[in-house]
Amino acid sequence: MSVFTCLLPDNSQLNLAVKIDPFDPHSTFERQVNVSLPQETRANGTLYAVVYVHKAGVSPLEDSREVHYAAQLTTYIPPTHTEGQRDMQKRPSPRSENPVSHWRPHLSITMMSEDFTFNKAGLPSDVRRYMRVSQDGRQMIYLPLLLVNELSFRVRDLVEISSSTVQMPLTVSYEGISLRGFRFWVHLQDVVYSLRQFGFTEENVDEIKETLVGSNLYLLVLTALITALQLICEFLALKNDISSWRKKKSMAGMSRKSVLWRSLSTLLIFLHLLEETSLLVLLPVGLGACVEVWKVFTVFNIQFQWKSSKLHVNKLDEEERKTVEYDTQASRYLSYLVYPLCISGAIFSLAYLRQKSYYSWLINSLVTGVYAFGFLSMAPQLFINHKLKSVSHLQGTVLMYRGVNTLISDLCSFASFFSSSGSFSSSHQLSCFRDELLFFLYLYQRR
């Protein structure tokens, strides 16, 4: 086995980095080498590794039965700065935001080391694209299946390449795998490639790779099943919620302030995620925000007249006026608790915590208030239910679906709180049981 470096695969000079002779496909090894960087790479360029498996004593360029695989040793990401550098760079410069070349310090090579038999028609497509065949007379010889594990590197391990960097350390590791393992790694790398095409950043992809590679297989399958169940419950809840609100003819018993708060909360969370989340994650959150805004127009009886381009607010009947009275009373009592806490928390955050910008501070403070006191926003609805002695105006099916969904989320948050992974944010952990408490209170009022 020989590992070369080059600027472009199959189109530039090869420089030998490490050579393993003799090479045993069933062995496992790890080598530490120093790789010299060309001038083009130091000038914010790229560098590739080309791994060859070839006949011993023969140059890979002269071996007709060689197999090779090219992988990047560099990755373009925005530069990272230390705390001192961040203090010095208060004014953002356009150059600091441009991606620069970073070094991948680990090259993980895998090769299928077990014998297998496939007929031509039954050869899997994921294996076929990596397979090379050499003809020896009438006999067809299958060459080794070679793969570089792209899931082994993490963003936190990347090292920025400067113009003065002459050499970089590289850890070359090898491990033989079975056919089943080879196909599993191929599918995982295809998933990661698709996520990048959907707009996921390297940090988002890094978290997913940590979940896929660093987790137990059974735990990974359980996580996939839980995620699928949550998506189904969320879809059914959204579908029934829209259907129920479209059929509503009277807003008696519905808390206007709770609907308005939920709409503002969803919009704030969407703006918060807009800074650090990919488009694929933002789409369902944005859809939910649009539905909540539509509910505000519905519960306030606001209609837009296209011909005159004016907003028209319908009059309230007696039951709706009584609901508004109870709603205002409960919201006034609630404001005495929520407003001072939110304002004091925002001032503390501005004074003692580091912030990216005033906009980021404002959004984070509002989102923290939403997470910490979001369950209090439903207190007016509970007060209205108590005064009217009825919960018939609520959608029981929607509450049931969301109750199951939040129960699953709460169990995951509870498990994450005691684990060392810390995959959930502290704000999410603070709010983990709020929706479940609200759901049980609704069930108590419904009895």
C-alpha distance (Angstrom), angle and dihedral (degrees) to the residues before:
residue distance angle dihedral
M1 . . .
S2 3.81 . .
V3 3.80 129.1 .
F4 3.81 118.5 -157.0
T5 3.80 132.5 -178.2
C6 3.79 125.2 -141.7
L7 3.79 141.5 159.9
L8 3.80 94.4 -120.2
P9 3.82 126.4 12.7
D10 3.82 114.3 -111.5
N11 3.81 90.7 -1.2
S12 3.82 108.9 69.1
Q13 3.77 142.9 44.7
L14 3.81 117.0 -66.4
N15 3.82 120.0 -133.0
L16 3.80 117.6 -163.9
A17 3.83 112.4 -122.6
V18 3.81 102.5 170.3
K19 3.79 136.9 -7.2
I20 3.81 125.9 -160.5
D21 3.81 111.0 -158.8
P22 2.96 119.6 -166.7
F23 3.79 97.1 28.2
D24 3.82 121.7 -165.4
P25 3.86 113.0 -164.3
H26 3.83 90.2 -154.1
S27 3.81 94.0 54.2
T28 3.80 131.3 90.7
F29 3.79 123.0 -140.1
E30 3.80 144.6 158.8
R31 3.81 127.6 -154.2
Q32 3.80 131.2 -169.8
V33 3.82 114.7 -147.6
N34 3.80 138.0 164.6
V35 3.80 114.9 -127.3
S36 3.80 120.4 -153.2
L37 3.80 112.5 -133.1
P38 3.83 119.3 -137.3
Q39 3.78 119.5 -130.1
E40 3.83 90.4 -108.0
T41 3.81 91.4 57.2
R42 3.81 92.5 48.6
A43 3.82 88.4 52.6
N44 3.82 90.9 66.4
G45 3.81 92.3 -78.4
T46 3.79 134.5 135.5
L47 3.79 135.1 -101.6
Y48 3.79 129.3 -162.1
A49 3.79 134.3 -158.8
V50 3.81 117.7 -141.5
V51 3.80 114.0 -162.0
Y52 3.81 116.3 -157.6
V53 3.79 127.7 -168.3
H54 3.78 107.0 -166.6
K55 3.80 144.8 147.2
A56 3.81 114.7 -63.8
G57 3.80 114.7 -102.1
V58 3.81 92.7 16.2
S59 3.79 126.9 101.1
P60 3.82 110.5 -112.4
L61 3.80 89.3 -129.7
E62 3.80 89.6 59.5
D63 3.81 98.1 41.7
S64 3.82 112.8 98.0
R65 3.81 91.4 -162.1
E66 3.77 98.5 51.4
V67 3.80 122.6 126.4
H68 3.78 123.0 -157.9
Y69 3.77 139.8 -178.2
A70 3.82 127.6 -162.2
A71 3.81 122.3 -147.5
Q72 3.79 133.8 172.9
L73 3.78 119.7 -105.7
T74 3.80 92.4 -171.6
T75 3.79 133.7 57.2
Y76 3.81 130.1 -167.1
I77 3.82 114.0 -130.1
P78 3.85 132.8 144.2
P79 3.80 112.5 -84.5
T80 3.78 118.6 -94.2
H81 3.80 120.9 -134.8
T82 3.78 133.4 -157.7
E83 3.79 122.4 -122.8
G84 3.82 91.4 -96.7
Q85 3.78 92.1 50.3
R86 3.80 90.8 49.9
D87 3.78 90.3 55.0
M88 3.81 90.6 51.6
Q89 3.82 92.9 46.8
K90 3.79 100.9 57.7
R91 3.76 90.7 137.5
P92 3.81 107.5 64.2
S93 3.79 113.4 -131.7
P94 3.80 122.2 -153.6
R95 3.78 90.9 -126.1
S96 3.82 93.8 56.7
E97 3.79 90.2 59.7
N98 3.81 94.9 53.0
P99 3.82 114.9 101.7
V100 3.79 114.8 -107.2
S101 3.79 131.3 -163.0
H102 3.82 116.2 -88.2
W103 3.80 128.4 -169.8
R104 3.80 123.5 -119.1
P105 3.81 104.5 -143.5
H106 3.81 96.3 -164.8
L107 3.80 131.7 61.7
S108 3.80 112.8 -172.5
I109 3.81 114.5 -166.5
T110 3.78 123.5 -168.8
M111 3.78 131.3 -179.5
M112 3.77 131.5 -177.2
S113 3.78 105.1 -108.0
E114 3.80 102.3 -179.3
D115 3.79 129.9 85.9
F116 3.79 118.5 -111.2
T117 3.78 138.8 177.6
F118 3.80 126.1 -145.1
N119 3.75 131.2 163.6
K120 3.78 115.8 -131.6
A121 3.81 95.1 -105.3
G122 3.81 94.8 47.1
L123 3.80 98.4 49.8
P124 3.85 109.2 124.5
S125 3.79 115.4 -119.1
D126 3.80 93.4 -128.9
V127 3.82 90.0 57.7
R128 3.80 95.1 40.7
R129 3.82 94.9 64.0
Y130 3.81 91.4 56.0
M131 3.78 96.2 42.2
R132 3.81 123.2 103.7
V133 3.79 122.8 -168.7
S134 3.79 128.8 -156.9
Q135 3.80 121.0 -164.0
D136 3.80 118.2 -139.5
G137 3.81 105.4 -176.9
R138 3.78 105.2 -60.9
Q139 3.78 92.9 -18.7
M140 3.82 122.3 95.1
I141 3.80 113.7 -148.1
Y142 3.81 120.2 -159.3
L143 3.79 111.4 -138.2
P144 3.83 122.0 -143.2
L145 3.83 118.6 -73.4
L146 3.81 104.5 -121.9
L147 3.81 126.1 -168.8
V148 3.81 136.5 171.0
N149 3.79 110.6 -144.6
E150 3.82 105.6 -125.2
L151 3.81 91.2 -178.4
S152 3.80 94.6 68.1
F153 3.81 98.6 78.9
R154 3.81 125.2 78.1
V155 3.78 130.2 -158.2
R156 3.81 90.5 -122.5
D157 3.84 89.3 60.3
L158 3.81 95.2 54.3
V159 3.79 117.7 111.0
E160 3.80 122.0 -152.3
I161 3.81 114.4 -119.4
S162 3.80 114.1 -135.2
S163 3.79 128.7 -167.2
S164 3.81 90.1 -106.4
T165 3.81 95.3 53.5
V166 3.80 109.7 111.6
Q167 3.83 101.5 170.3
M168 3.77 136.2 18.9
P169 3.83 128.7 -163.7
L170 3.80 118.1 -114.3
T171 3.80 128.1 -169.4
V172 3.81 111.2 -152.3
S173 3.80 114.2 -164.9
Y174 3.77 132.1 176.9
E175 3.79 134.3 -165.0
G176 3.79 131.4 170.0
I177 3.80 117.0 -130.2
S178 3.78 138.2 -170.6
L179 3.79 126.0 -106.5
R180 3.80 90.7 -102.9
G181 3.81 90.9 50.9
F182 3.81 91.6 47.0
R183 3.80 92.2 53.8
F184 3.82 90.8 45.5
W185 3.84 92.2 54.7
V186 3.80 91.3 46.3
H187 3.81 91.6 54.3
L188 3.81 92.3 47.0
Q189 3.80 91.7 51.7
D190 3.81 89.7 49.6
V191 3.81 89.1 53.1
V192 3.81 91.7 51.7
Y193 3.81 91.1 48.2
S194 3.82 90.6 51.7
L195 3.80 91.3 50.3
R196 3.80 90.6 54.7
Q197 3.80 89.6 51.2
F198 3.82 89.5 52.9
G199 3.81 90.2 57.5
F200 3.80 103.3 -95.3
T201 3.80 113.5 155.3
E202 3.80 122.1 -129.0
E203 3.82 89.7 -103.4
N204 3.83 91.1 54.5
V205 3.79 91.5 46.4
D206 3.82 89.0 48.5
E207 3.80 91.6 57.9
I208 3.80 91.5 48.9
K209 3.81 91.4 48.4
E210 3.80 89.1 50.9
T211 3.79 88.9 53.7
L212 3.80 95.4 45.1
V213 3.80 98.4 42.6
G214 3.80 104.3 27.7
S215 3.81 97.8 46.7
N216 3.75 131.3 85.9
L217 3.81 112.2 -99.6
Y218 3.81 93.4 -122.4
L219 3.80 91.2 47.5
L220 3.80 89.2 49.5
V221 3.82 91.7 53.1
L222 3.82 90.4 47.0
T223 3.81 90.5 50.8
A224 3.81 90.8 51.3
L225 3.82 91.6 50.6
I226 3.82 92.1 48.1
T227 3.80 91.2 48.8
A228 3.81 91.2 49.9
L229 3.82 90.7 49.4
Q230 3.80 91.1 50.2
L231 3.79 92.3 49.6
I232 3.81 91.0 50.6
C233 3.82 92.3 48.8
E234 3.81 91.8 46.9
F235 3.81 92.2 49.5
L236 3.81 92.9 48.3
A237 3.81 91.4 46.4
L238 3.81 91.7 50.5
K239 3.80 92.1 46.5
N240 3.82 93.9 50.0
D241 3.80 91.9 41.9
I242 3.81 93.0 56.1
S243 3.80 91.5 43.9
S244 3.82 92.9 50.7
W245 3.79 94.4 47.8
R246 3.80 92.5 48.9
K247 3.82 89.9 54.9
K248 3.83 94.5 48.5
K249 3.79 113.6 112.1
S250 3.82 97.7 172.0
M251 3.81 129.7 39.4
A252 3.80 93.2 -155.4
G253 3.80 110.3 140.2
M254 3.81 94.9 16.7
S255 3.80 117.2 118.4
R256 3.79 109.5 -129.0
K257 3.80 92.6 -165.6
S258 3.80 92.3 53.4
V259 3.82 91.8 51.0
L260 3.80 91.3 46.6
W261 3.82 92.0 47.8
R262 3.80 92.0 48.7
S263 3.80 90.1 50.9
L264 3.80 93.2 50.3
S265 3.82 91.0 44.7
T266 3.79 92.6 52.8
L267 3.81 91.6 48.2
L268 3.82 91.4 49.6
I269 3.80 92.0 49.9
F270 3.81 89.1 48.9
L271 3.83 91.0 52.5
H272 3.81 89.6 46.5
L273 3.81 92.4 51.9
L274 3.79 90.5 44.6
E275 3.82 89.6 74.5
E276 3.81 97.7 53.3
T277 3.81 111.6 14.5
S278 3.79 133.9 82.5
L279 3.79 126.6 -112.7
L280 3.80 92.4 -105.5
V281 3.82 91.0 61.6
L282 3.81 94.0 40.8
L283 3.81 95.2 56.3
P284 3.86 98.1 71.6
V285 3.82 91.2 40.1
G286 3.81 90.7 50.5
L287 3.81 91.0 47.9
G288 3.80 90.5 52.3
A289 3.82 90.3 49.2
C290 3.82 90.8 53.0
V291 3.82 90.5 51.4
E292 3.81 91.7 50.1
V293 3.83 91.4 50.4
W294 3.79 89.2 50.1
K295 3.82 88.6 53.0
V296 3.81 90.1 55.2
F297 3.81 90.7 57.1
T298 3.80 89.4 46.8
V299 3.81 98.8 47.8
F300 3.82 92.9 45.2
N301 3.83 90.2 47.5
I302 3.80 91.6 -123.8
Q303 3.79 116.4 163.4
F304 3.79 127.1 -176.7
Q305 3.80 115.8 -141.1
W306 3.80 107.7 -149.8
K307 3.80 96.1 -164.4
S308 3.79 95.9 55.5
S309 3.86 95.4 25.2
K310 3.80 90.9 -131.8
L311 3.78 135.1 130.1
H312 3.80 115.5 -120.8
V313 3.83 122.1 -161.4
N314 3.79 115.2 -157.9
K315 3.82 121.0 -136.3
L316 3.80 120.9 -103.4
D317 3.79 125.3 -120.4
E318 3.81 124.1 -135.8
E319 3.82 96.8 -88.4
E320 3.80 92.2 47.5
R321 3.83 91.3 49.9
K322 3.81 89.8 52.2
T323 3.81 89.3 50.3
V324 3.81 91.1 51.3
E325 3.81 90.0 50.4
Y326 3.80 92.9 53.4
D327 3.79 90.3 43.3
T328 3.81 92.9 53.6
Q329 3.79 92.1 47.4
A330 3.81 93.9 51.9
S331 3.82 93.0 44.2
R332 3.80 91.6 52.3
Y333 3.81 92.4 54.7
L334 3.80 90.4 45.1
S335 3.82 93.4 52.3
Y336 3.83 90.8 60.5
L337 3.84 88.2 66.4
V338 3.80 105.2 31.5
Y339 3.81 103.2 45.2
P340 3.83 98.0 54.3
L341 3.81 91.8 45.9
C342 3.82 93.9 48.8
I343 3.82 93.7 46.1
S344 3.82 93.8 47.0
G345 3.81 90.6 47.6
A346 3.81 92.2 50.8
I347 3.84 91.7 49.5
F348 3.82 91.1 49.1
S349 3.81 90.8 49.4
L350 3.81 92.2 50.6
A351 3.81 93.4 47.1
Y352 3.81 102.2 42.9
L353 3.83 108.9 19.6
R354 3.80 128.7 71.5
Q355 3.82 113.9 -112.9
K356 3.81 131.8 -168.1
S357 3.81 93.7 -141.5
Y358 3.78 141.3 -27.1
Y359 3.80 89.5 -94.9
S360 3.80 90.7 53.4
W361 3.82 90.3 47.7
L362 3.80 91.5 50.7
I363 3.82 94.0 48.5
N364 3.82 93.7 43.9
S365 3.81 91.9 48.3
L366 3.79 92.2 50.0
V367 3.81 92.7 45.2
T368 3.81 90.9 48.7
G369 3.79 88.0 53.0
V370 3.78 90.0 49.9
Y371 3.82 92.2 50.5
A372 3.81 95.9 43.2
F373 3.83 100.0 41.3
G374 3.79 102.1 21.5
F375 3.79 92.3 109.7
L376 3.83 89.5 58.1
S377 3.80 89.9 61.2
M378 3.80 89.3 71.5
A379 3.80 92.5 55.1
P380 3.85 91.7 92.6
Q381 3.80 89.7 56.9
L382 3.80 91.2 50.6
F383 3.82 89.5 48.6
I384 3.82 91.1 51.1
N385 3.81 91.2 48.9
H386 3.81 89.2 51.6
K387 3.81 93.7 49.1
L388 3.81 95.1 45.5
K389 3.83 92.6 41.1
S390 3.81 89.0 -137.8
V391 3.79 141.8 94.4
S392 3.80 96.7 -176.4
H393 3.81 90.5 112.5
L394 3.84 90.9 64.4
Q395 3.81 125.7 87.4
G396 3.80 105.2 -114.3
T397 3.81 93.9 -173.4
V398 3.80 92.8 52.9
L399 3.80 91.2 48.2
M400 3.79 90.6 50.1
Y401 3.82 93.9 52.2
R402 3.79 93.0 45.5
G403 3.79 91.1 44.5
V404 3.80 90.6 57.5
N405 3.79 90.6 44.6
T406 3.80 94.4 50.4
L407 3.81 91.2 44.4
I408 3.80 89.3 58.5
S409 3.82 91.0 46.4
D410 3.80 91.2 48.8
L411 3.80 92.4 52.0
C412 3.81 90.2 50.0
S413 3.82 90.9 48.1
F414 3.79 91.0 48.1
A415 3.81 91.4 51.0
S416 3.81 91.0 46.1
F417 3.80 90.7 51.6
F418 3.81 90.9 62.6
S419 3.80 96.0 38.0
S420 3.78 125.5 86.2
S421 3.79 94.5 -129.5
G422 3.81 95.3 78.9
S423 3.82 92.0 -162.2
F424 3.81 91.5 158.1
S425 3.79 121.2 69.8
S426 3.80 121.0 -116.5
S427 3.81 89.8 -114.1
H428 3.78 90.1 56.0
Q429 3.80 91.4 48.0
L430 3.82 90.4 51.5
S431 3.79 90.1 55.3
C432 3.81 98.4 38.0
F433 3.82 97.2 110.5
R434 3.82 101.3 32.1
D435 3.82 98.1 94.4
E436 3.81 92.2 43.8
L437 3.80 91.4 52.6
L438 3.79 89.3 50.1
F439 3.81 90.9 49.1
F440 3.82 92.6 52.9
L441 3.82 90.7 48.6
Y442 3.81 89.4 53.8
L443 3.81 89.8 50.0
Y444 3.81 89.7 50.9
Q445 3.81 91.3 51.5
R446 3.80 90.9 45.9
R447 3.80 95.1 55.9
